[in-house]
Amino acid sequence: MSDLTFAELGLDAAVLEAVAAVGYEKPSPIQAQTIPALLAGKHLLGVAQTGTGKTAAFGLPLLQLLHNRPKAPPKCPQAVVLAPTRELAIQIFTELTNFAKATQLSLACIYGGVGQGPQVKKLMQGVDILIATPGRLLDLTQQNKLDLSEASHLVLDEADRLLDMGFIR
């Protein structure tokens, strides 16, 4: 599979532009295996070592699936990426923001330990992809500042850690 190109995986021009801009040349094995399945609308559980491109493996198809849809309404993201820690959430947000530059998608990152005011303001502007930690996601949902009823995609990044940290509910 290492001889495949990103174009052969079914990615469209806007996403391929982002891939080229960040300097990716060939998909990693996790990317080559997951991108076509996700573009086909399949549910997926992926396991790979750190540094193998897992964020691009779920992020690139997510961007493609969402970028031609109408803008998300206030408080109602179209996709949620749940991460166990603030550091990982920020890392995912940064990487997906770089990939999303050739699209009109808006992204936000919400996590605890900081004031929620700026995060709520961003949500009110409409966010297509929300990267969140479980605690802040629950807080804002319970305060009716976040509505997940429009979310059609959910990514649990490091799901094993989410469960280990007591977020099973």
N, C-alpha and C positions, 0 to 999 in steps of 0.2 A: 504494500500500500504506500510505501514511502515515495514512489515515483509519481504519485498523483499530484495534481496542482489544486489550488483552492477553487479555481474555475470549474474543474472537473467534479467537484463536490456539490455543485449546483448553486453556488453563491452568485448573486446578481452584481451588476456593475457598481452600485453604490457601496456595497460591502467589500467587493474586491478592491475598490479604490482605498478603503480604509486599511485593508490588509497590506496593500503595497506601501501605504504611507507609514505604517509602523515597522516596515522592513521584513515582514514574514514572507518567506519564499516558498516553502513546502509545508504542508500540514504535518503535524506530529501524528503518531498512531492514534491517540485518543481523539484528535480532531477529525482524522480521516474516517474513523468508525462512527463518531456521533453526529457530525454535521448533517450527512444525508438522512439519517434516521429522524433527527429533530425537524429538518425541513419537511419531511413527509408527515409530520404531526404525531410521531410516536412518542410514548412515554419512555424515559430512559433512566437507568442507573449507571453512572460511569465511575470507575475507580482507576486512578492513576497516581503516580508519584508527584510530589511537589515539583514544579518547574517544567511540567510537560505540556502546558498550554490548556489546562482545563477551563479557565475563564473564557478563552476564545472558543473552546469547544461548545460551550452552551451560549456564549454571548453573541457570536456571529450569526448563528441561525435565529436567535431571538430578535436581533436587530432587523434581519431580513423579513421575518414574519410580521413585524410591527410597522416597518417604515412606510408602508403605503396606506396604512389605516388612518382614519380621522384622528385628530389630536384628542388626547385624553381629557375628559371633563375635570373640573376642579375636584380635588380630594379622591379621585378614582383612577389609580394607575392601571395600566393594561397588563403589566407584568410585575412580579415581585421576586426579588432575589434575596433570600434570607441567609445571613451569615452569622456565625456564632460570636464573633468579636467585632468591636469597633474597627480595629486595625485591618481585619480582613474585609469588612464592608467598604472601608475607604479605598483599599487596594483594588477591589472589584470595580468600584465606582470610577476610579481613575482610568483603569484599563478600558472599561466599556465606553467612557466618555471619549477616549481616543479613537475607538472603533466607530463611534456614532457621528464623527465629524462630517461625514459625507451624507448624513441623513438629516431629517428635520426633527428627530426624536429628542425629547427632553428627558433628562435623568435627574434623580435626586438621591441623596444618601441620608438616612436618618439613623441616629444611634443615641444612646443615653450618655450621661456625664456632661452634657452641654445643655444650654437653654433650648427649649423646643420652638421658640418664637420664629427664628429664621427658617426652620424646617417646615413648620406649618405654613408660613408664607409661601414657600416654594410649592408645597402641595396644592395650595389654593390657586396657583397659576396653571395647574394641570401638569402632571408628570406621566410620561409614558412608561418608563421603567423606574421602579423604586428599589433601591438596595437598602436593606434594613437589618438591624439586629432585633431579636425577638422581643426584648423588653420594651423598646421604644415603639415597635410596631403595635404591640398590645396596648400600650398607654394611649397612643393617638387614636387607635380604633375605638377604645372604650370611651374616649372623650368626644367621639363623633367628628374628629378632625381628619379622619382617614376612612375611606369606604372601599372595601375590597371586592364589592359585588361585580365590578366590571373587569376584574383581573382574569385574564384567560390563560396566563402562563405563570407557573411557580417553579422557582429553582431553589433547592435546598443545598447550598454549598457547604461542604463538610458536614453532611447530615449526621454522621456518626458523632461528631463533636457536639452538635446541637442536642442530641439525645443524652450524651454523657454529662452535659452541663445542666440537665434537668428540664429541658424545654420540650419534653415529649408531649405535654398538653398543648 
